[in-house]
Amino acid sequence: MKQFPLLSHAVRFNRNSPDICPALTWKGQFTPAQHDPSVQSVSDHQYWCVYTQTCIGPDNGLVEPYACSKKDRACRREAIQQSR
């Protein structure tokens, strides 16, 4: 399994990356509530891949925003091709 450097929380879980894989999903996408900064989120860091339906991607790598934004992941490239 590929090891990533220690990253800050803001970098590791940045869901606003322009390079994020379209197959990455998280609970917050399906919760129709407005963001309230005074309430702790219960859906933080619960990610899964559309293709495997688990937290492990088709390439046996971890499914989370930082890892799923890496341009060298074959599964990410395939997901982008399929989404076009």
N, CA, C and O atoms as CSV, one atom per row, in Angstrom:
chain,resi,resn,atom,element,x,y,z
A,1,MET,N,N,0.847,-1.168,0.000
A,1,MET,CA,C,0.000,0.000,0.000
A,1,MET,C,C,0.898,1.239,0.000
A,1,MET,O,O,1.900,1.303,0.712
A,2,LYS,N,N,0.516,2.206,-0.807
A,2,LYS,CA,C,1.298,3.431,-0.916
A,2,LYS,C,C,1.130,4.287,0.339
A,2,LYS,O,O,0.011,4.511,0.801
A,3,GLN,N,N,2.234,4.754,0.876
A,3,GLN,CA,C,2.209,5.599,2.074
A,3,GLN,C,C,2.274,7.069,1.664
A,3,GLN,O,O,3.044,7.437,0.777
A,4,PHE,N,N,1.471,7.898,2.304
A,4,PHE,CA,C,1.480,9.335,2.057
A,4,PHE,C,C,2.154,10.036,3.225
A,4,PHE,O,O,2.157,9.520,4.343
A,5,PRO,N,N,2.723,11.206,2.973
A,5,PRO,CA,C,3.339,11.951,4.075
A,5,PRO,C,C,2.273,12.405,5.070
A,5,PRO,O,O,1.087,12.457,4.742
A,6,LEU,N,N,2.704,12.733,6.281
A,6,LEU,CA,C,1.756,13.277,7.261
A,6,LEU,C,C,1.239,14.613,6.737
A,6,LEU,O,O,2.016,15.500,6.383
A,7,LEU,N,N,-0.041,14.737,6.696
A,7,LEU,CA,C,-0.671,15.929,6.131
A,7,LEU,C,C,-1.547,16.609,7.169
A,7,LEU,O,O,-2.042,15.977,8.102
A,8,SER,N,N,-1.725,17.893,6.987
A,8,SER,CA,C,-2.644,18.597,7.880
A,8,SER,C,C,-4.068,18.151,7.558
A,8,SER,O,O,-4.346,17.683,6.454
A,9,HIS,N,N,-4.942,18.296,8.508
A,9,HIS,CA,C,-6.347,17.933,8.340
A,9,HIS,C,C,-6.940,18.665,7.137
A,9,HIS,O,O,-7.667,18.068,6.343
A,10,ALA,N,N,-6.634,19.942,7.002
A,10,ALA,CA,C,-7.202,20.746,5.917
A,10,ALA,C,C,-6.774,20.239,4.542
A,10,ALA,O,O,-7.552,20.317,3.592
A,11,VAL,N,N,-5.574,19.731,4.421
A,11,VAL,CA,C,-5.083,19.210,3.143
A,11,VAL,C,C,-5.646,17.816,2.880
A,11,VAL,O,O,-6.129,17.539,1.782
A,12,ARG,N,N,-5.586,16.950,3.870
A,12,ARG,CA,C,-5.999,15.552,3.689
A,12,ARG,C,C,-7.482,15.410,3.356
A,12,ARG,O,O,-7.859,14.538,2.573
A,13,PHE,N,N,-8.315,16.252,3.936
A,13,PHE,CA,C,-9.759,16.112,3.754
A,13,PHE,C,C,-10.382,17.259,2.959
A,13,PHE,O,O,-11.560,17.566,3.138
A,14,ASN,N,N,-9.607,17.888,2.090
A,14,ASN,CA,C,-10.095,18.995,1.258
A,14,ASN,C,C,-10.966,18.453,0.125
A,14,ASN,O,O,-10.452,17.897,-0.846
A,15,ARG,N,N,-12.267,18.612,0.249
A,15,ARG,CA,C,-13.184,18.117,-0.779
A,15,ARG,C,C,-13.378,19.119,-1.904
A,15,ARG,O,O,-14.168,18.869,-2.815
A,16,ASN,N,N,-12.679,20.244,-1.865
A,16,ASN,CA,C,-12.812,21.268,-2.892
A,16,ASN,C,C,-11.695,21.237,-3.922
A,16,ASN,O,O,-11.585,22.152,-4.739
A,17,SER,N,N,-10.876,20.217,-3.899
A,17,SER,CA,C,-9.784,20.102,-4.862
A,17,SER,C,C,-10.349,19.974,-6.273
A,17,SER,O,O,-11.284,19.204,-6.491
A,18,PRO,N,N,-9.798,20.717,-7.235
A,18,PRO,CA,C,-10.278,20.585,-8.623
A,18,PRO,C,C,-9.912,19.237,-9.235
A,18,PRO,O,O,-10.467,18.862,-10.268
A,19,ASP,N,N,-8.995,18.507,-8.622
A,19,ASP,CA,C,-8.535,17.223,-9.157
A,19,ASP,C,C,-9.214,16.018,-8.524
A,19,ASP,O,O,-8.826,14.882,-8.799
A,20,ILE,N,N,-10.207,16.236,-7.691
A,20,ILE,CA,C,-10.820,15.135,-6.953
A,20,ILE,C,C,-11.537,14.173,-7.906
A,20,ILE,O,O,-12.147,14.595,-8.889
A,21,CYS,N,N,-11.454,12.918,-7.610
A,21,CYS,CA,C,-12.058,11.865,-8.431
A,21,CYS,C,C,-13.583,11.969,-8.388
A,21,CYS,O,O,-14.154,12.140,-7.311
A,22,PRO,N,N,-14.245,11.870,-9.532
A,22,PRO,CA,C,-15.705,11.938,-9.529
A,22,PRO,C,C,-16.369,10.716,-8.882
A,22,PRO,O,O,-17.572,10.738,-8.618
A,23,ALA,N,N,-15.606,9.658,-8.625
A,23,ALA,CA,C,-16.166,8.462,-7.983
A,23,ALA,C,C,-16.120,8.538,-6.461
A,23,ALA,O,O,-16.654,7.658,-5.785
A,24,LEU,N,N,-15.489,9.581,-5.910
A,24,LEU,CA,C,-15.419,9.745,-4.457
A,24,LEU,C,C,-16.760,10.262,-3.942
A,24,LEU,O,O,-17.279,11.263,-4.438
A,25,THR,N,N,-17.309,9.585,-2.957
A,25,THR,CA,C,-18.561,10.024,-2.355
A,25,THR,C,C,-18.411,10.084,-0.841
A,25,THR,O,O,-17.525,9.451,-0.268
A,26,TRP,N,N,-19.284,10.848,-0.207
A,26,TRP,CA,C,-19.269,10.964,1.246
A,26,TRP,C,C,-20.685,11.252,1.719
A,26,TRP,O,O,-21.527,11.739,0.965
A,27,LYS,N,N,-20.917,10.947,2.953
A,27,LYS,CA,C,-22.259,11.029,3.535
A,27,LYS,C,C,-22.878,12.417,3.366
A,27,LYS,O,O,-24.078,12.529,3.113
A,28,GLY,N,N,-22.090,13.451,3.501
A,28,GLY,CA,C,-22.597,14.814,3.404
A,28,GLY,C,C,-23.223,15.150,2.066
A,28,GLY,O,O,-24.034,16.072,1.985
A,29,GLN,N,N,-22.866,14.420,1.004
A,29,GLN,CA,C,-23.473,14.661,-0.299
A,29,GLN,C,C,-24.959,14.298,-0.298
A,29,GLN,O,O,-25.723,14.813,-1.114
A,30,PHE,N,N,-25.360,13.435,0.594
A,30,PHE,CA,C,-26.720,12.928,0.609
A,30,PHE,C,C,-27.534,13.441,1.797
A,30,PHE,O,O,-28.630,12.948,2.062
A,31,THR,N,N,-26.994,14.431,2.508
A,31,THR,CA,C,-27.674,15.015,3.657
A,31,THR,C,C,-28.158,16.400,3.264
A,31,THR,O,O,-27.335,17.293,3.062
A,32,PRO,N,N,-29.462,16.612,3.150
A,32,PRO,CA,C,-29.983,17.879,2.653
A,32,PRO,C,C,-30.024,19.006,3.692
A,32,PRO,O,O,-30.825,19.931,3.553
A,33,ALA,N,N,-29.204,18.950,4.698
A,33,ALA,CA,C,-29.201,19.988,5.732
A,33,ALA,C,C,-28.230,21.112,5.364
A,33,ALA,O,O,-27.194,20.876,4.742
A,34,GLN,N,N,-28.579,22.312,5.751
A,34,GLN,CA,C,-27.682,23.453,5.557
A,34,GLN,C,C,-26.535,23.358,6.553
A,34,GLN,O,O,-26.716,22.875,7.671
A,35,HIS,N,N,-25.345,23.823,6.146
A,35,HIS,CA,C,-24.192,23.791,7.036
A,35,HIS,C,C,-24.426,24.719,8.228
A,35,HIS,O,O,-24.827,25.870,8.054
A,36,ASP,N,N,-24.179,24.224,9.414
A,36,ASP,CA,C,-24.298,25.002,10.648
A,36,ASP,C,C,-22.990,24.850,11.408
A,36,ASP,O,O,-22.735,23.791,11.982
A,37,PRO,N,N,-22.147,25.894,11.426
A,37,PRO,CA,C,-20.838,25.781,12.078
A,37,PRO,C,C,-20.915,25.549,13.588
A,37,PRO,O,O,-19.915,25.167,14.195
A,38,SER,N,N,-22.064,25.768,14.199
A,38,SER,CA,C,-22.181,25.553,15.641
A,38,SER,C,C,-22.476,24.088,15.992
A,38,SER,O,O,-22.475,23.714,17.165
A,39,VAL,N,N,-22.729,23.262,14.961
A,39,VAL,CA,C,-23.043,21.852,15.185
A,39,VAL,C,C,-21.923,21.003,14.590
A,39,VAL,O,O,-21.553,21.169,13.428
A,40,GLN,N,N,-21.393,20.101,15.395
A,40,GLN,CA,C,-20.332,19.226,14.918
A,40,GLN,C,C,-20.878,18.277,13.852
A,40,GLN,O,O,-21.938,17.676,14.028
A,41,SER,N,N,-20.158,18.153,12.767
A,41,SER,CA,C,-20.587,17.279,11.689
A,41,SER,C,C,-20.445,15.817,12.089
A,41,SER,O,O,-19.438,15.426,12.680
A,42,VAL,N,N,-21.435,15.025,11.773
A,42,VAL,CA,C,-21.351,13.593,12.047
A,42,VAL,C,C,-20.910,12.820,10.813
A,42,VAL,O,O,-20.723,11.605,10.871
A,43,SER,N,N,-20.743,13.526,9.689
A,43,SER,CA,C,-20.402,12.841,8.450
A,43,SER,C,C,-18.968,13.096,7.992
A,43,SER,O,O,-18.599,12.705,6.884
A,44,ASP,N,N,-18.166,13.738,8.813
A,44,ASP,CA,C,-16.787,14.008,8.414
A,44,ASP,C,C,-16.012,12.714,8.250
A,44,ASP,O,O,-16.078,11.819,9.093
A,45,HIS,N,N,-15.293,12.631,7.172
A,45,HIS,CA,C,-14.330,11.559,6.914
A,45,HIS,C,C,-14.950,10.192,6.720
A,45,HIS,O,O,-14.310,9.182,7.011
A,46,GLN,N,N,-16.158,10.135,6.243
A,46,GLN,CA,C,-16.779,8.862,5.889
A,46,GLN,C,C,-16.888,8.831,4.375
A,46,GLN,O,O,-17.889,9.264,3.804
A,47,TYR,N,N,-15.838,8.310,3.724
A,47,TYR,CA,C,-15.749,8.319,2.269
A,47,TYR,C,C,-15.827,6.907,1.717
A,47,TYR,O,O,-15.433,5.947,2.378
A,48,TRP,N,N,-16.345,6.788,0.487
A,48,TRP,CA,C,-16.322,5.504,-0.208
A,48,TRP,C,C,-16.268,5.760,-1.706
A,48,TRP,O,O,-16.551,6.860,-2.182
A,49,CYS,N,N,-15.904,4.730,-2.421
A,49,CYS,CA,C,-15.774,4.782,-3.870
A,49,CYS,C,C,-17.060,4.256,-4.500
A,49,CYS,O,O,-17.618,3.262,-4.036
A,50,VAL,N,N,-17.525,4.911,-5.544
A,50,VAL,CA,C,-18.719,4.479,-6.253
A,50,VAL,C,C,-18.540,3.066,-6.806
A,50,VAL,O,O,-19.489,2.283,-6.845
A,51,TYR,N,N,-17.333,2.750,-7.229
A,51,TYR,CA,C,-17.096,1.466,-7.885
A,51,TYR,C,C,-16.959,0.296,-6.917
A,51,TYR,O,O,-17.392,-0.813,-7.231
A,52,THR,N,N,-16.370,0.521,-5.755
A,52,THR,CA,C,-16.184,-0.580,-4.804
A,52,THR,C,C,-17.193,-0.548,-3.665
A,52,THR,O,O,-17.399,-1.555,-2.988
A,53,GLN,N,N,-17.825,0.606,-3.451
A,53,GLN,CA,C,-18.767,0.804,-2.347
A,53,GLN,C,C,-18.113,0.571,-0.985
A,53,GLN,O,O,-18.784,0.202,-0.021
A,54,THR,N,N,-16.792,0.791,-0.914
A,54,THR,CA,C,-16.050,0.665,0.340
A,54,THR,C,C,-15.059,1.818,0.443
A,54,THR,O,O,-14.974,2.663,-0.448
A,55,CYS,N,N,-14.323,1.839,1.531
A,55,CYS,CA,C,-13.302,2.873,1.741
A,55,CYS,C,C,-11.980,2.512,1.054
A,55,CYS,O,O,-10.983,3.218,1.204
A,56,ILE,N,N,-11.982,1.422,0.309
A,56,ILE,CA,C,-10.811,1.014,-0.468
A,56,ILE,C,C,-11.191,1.083,-1.939
A,56,ILE,O,O,-12.214,0.534,-2.346
A,57,GLY,N,N,-10.365,1.761,-2.742
A,57,GLY,CA,C,-10.657,1.922,-4.157
A,57,GLY,C,C,-10.319,0.692,-4.974
A,57,GLY,O,O,-9.794,-0.283,-4.436
A,58,PRO,N,N,-10.614,0.721,-6.277
A,58,PRO,CA,C,-10.336,-0.402,-7.162
A,58,PRO,C,C,-8.852,-0.756,-7.238
A,58,PRO,O,O,-8.488,-1.878,-7.589
A,59,ASP,N,N,-8.008,0.205,-6.907
A,59,ASP,CA,C,-6.555,-0.024,-6.931
A,59,ASP,C,C,-6.017,-0.431,-5.556
A,59,ASP,O,O,-4.806,-0.436,-5.337
A,60,ASN,N,N,-6.914,-0.770,-4.639
A,60,ASN,CA,C,-6.575,-1.139,-3.257
A,60,ASN,C,C,-5.999,0.012,-2.452
A,60,ASN,O,O,-5.361,-0.209,-1.423
A,61,GLY,N,N,-6.214,1.236,-2.907
A,61,GLY,CA,C,-5.761,2.414,-2.185
A,61,GLY,C,C,-6.877,3.013,-1.345
A,61,GLY,O,O,-8.058,2.761,-1.586
A,62,LEU,N,N,-6.491,3.801,-0.366
A,62,LEU,CA,C,-7.431,4.459,0.531
A,62,LEU,C,C,-8.298,5.460,-0.231
A,62,LEU,O,O,-7.813,6.172,-1.110
A,63,VAL,N,N,-9.565,5.505,0.113
A,63,VAL,CA,C,-10.511,6.431,-0.506
A,63,VAL,C,C,-10.717,7.605,0.439
A,63,VAL,O,O,-11.393,7.478,1.460
A,64,GLU,N,N,-10.136,8.737,0.098
A,64,GLU,CA,C,-10.321,9.999,0.810
A,64,GLU,C,C,-9.874,11.112,-0.127
A,64,GLU,O,O,-9.154,10.838,-1.087
A,65,PRO,N,N,-10.271,12.351,0.114
A,65,PRO,CA,C,-10.016,13.421,-0.843
A,65,PRO,C,C,-8.564,13.557,-1.314
A,65,PRO,O,O,-8.328,13.675,-2.517
A,66,TYR,N,N,-7.601,13.544,-0.417
A,66,TYR,CA,C,-6.214,13.728,-0.838
A,66,TYR,C,C,-5.765,12.591,-1.751
A,66,TYR,O,O,-5.212,12.832,-2.824
A,67,ALA,N,N,-6.002,11.367,-1.328
A,67,ALA,CA,C,-5.579,10.209,-2.113
A,67,ALA,C,C,-6.326,10.144,-3.440
A,67,ALA,O,O,-5.748,9.750,-4.453
A,68,CYS,N,N,-7.584,10.520,-3.448
A,68,CYS,CA,C,-8.396,10.456,-4.665
A,68,CYS,C,C,-8.224,11.681,-5.563
A,68,CYS,O,O,-8.929,11.824,-6.561
A,69,SER,N,N,-7.308,12.544,-5.216
A,69,SER,CA,C,-6.967,13.691,-6.057
A,69,SER,C,C,-5.625,13.491,-6.761
A,69,SER,O,O,-5.198,14.339,-7.544
A,70,LYS,N,N,-4.968,12.377,-6.482
A,70,LYS,CA,C,-3.654,12.105,-7.074
A,70,LYS,C,C,-3.835,11.714,-8.533
A,70,LYS,O,O,-4.547,10.758,-8.841
A,71,LYS,N,N,-3.198,12.448,-9.422
A,71,LYS,CA,C,-3.359,12.228,-10.859
A,71,LYS,C,C,-2.767,10.910,-11.331
A,71,LYS,O,O,-3.083,10.459,-12.432
A,72,ASP,N,N,-1.916,10.282,-10.529
A,72,ASP,CA,C,-1.311,9.017,-10.960
A,72,ASP,C,C,-2.152,7.792,-10.609
A,72,ASP,O,O,-1.740,6.671,-10.906
A,73,ARG,N,N,-3.298,7.968,-9.996
A,73,ARG,CA,C,-4.173,6.821,-9.688
A,73,ARG,C,C,-4.935,6.417,-10.942
A,73,ARG,O,O,-5.691,7.210,-11.501
A,74,ALA,N,N,-4.734,5.192,-11.375
A,74,ALA,CA,C,-5.390,4.694,-12.590
A,74,ALA,C,C,-6.909,4.722,-12.461
A,74,ALA,O,O,-7.608,5.055,-13.418
A,75,CYS,N,N,-7.421,4.376,-11.288
A,75,CYS,CA,C,-8.873,4.352,-11.110
A,75,CYS,C,C,-9.469,5.751,-11.236
A,75,CYS,O,O,-10.592,5.899,-11.717
A,76,ARG,N,N,-8.735,6.781,-10.812
A,76,ARG,CA,C,-9.194,8.166,-10.945
A,76,ARG,C,C,-9.268,8.547,-12.415
A,76,ARG,O,O,-10.247,9.143,-12.864
A,77,ARG,N,N,-8.217,8.195,-13.165
A,77,ARG,CA,C,-8.205,8.502,-14.601
A,77,ARG,C,C,-9.369,7.813,-15.313
A,77,ARG,O,O,-10.011,8.416,-16.173
A,78,GLU,N,N,-9.640,6.565,-14.964
A,78,GLU,CA,C,-10.755,5.827,-15.578
A,78,GLU,C,C,-12.100,6.452,-15.220
A,78,GLU,O,O,-12.989,6.539,-16.067
A,79,ALA,N,N,-12.253,6.886,-13.978
A,79,ALA,CA,C,-13.507,7.514,-13.547
A,79,ALA,C,C,-13.732,8.824,-14.289
A,79,ALA,O,O,-14.867,9.136,-14.650
A,80,ILE,N,N,-12.683,9.589,-14.523
A,80,ILE,CA,C,-12.798,10.844,-15.264
A,80,ILE,C,C,-13.203,10.558,-16.710
A,80,ILE,O,O,-14.056,11.254,-17.262
A,81,GLN,N,N,-12.602,9.549,-17.322
A,81,GLN,CA,C,-12.955,9.173,-18.682
A,81,GLN,C,C,-14.430,8.765,-18.774
A,81,GLN,O,O,-15.118,9.137,-19.725
A,82,GLN,N,N,-14.909,8.012,-17.804
A,82,GLN,CA,C,-16.298,7.547,-17.825
A,82,GLN,C,C,-17.290,8.664,-17.547
A,82,GLN,O,O,-18.445,8.584,-17.966
A,83,SER,N,N,-16.856,9.704,-16.846
A,83,SER,CA,C,-17.781,10.801,-16.508
A,83,SER,C,C,-17.918,11.826,-17.642
A,83,SER,O,O,-18.749,12.731,-17.565
A,84,ARG,N,N,-17.118,11.685,-18.672
A,84,ARG,CA,C,-17.188,12.649,-19.796
A,84,ARG,C,C,-18.276,12.313,-20.759
A,84,ARG,O,O,-18.464,13.019,-21.750
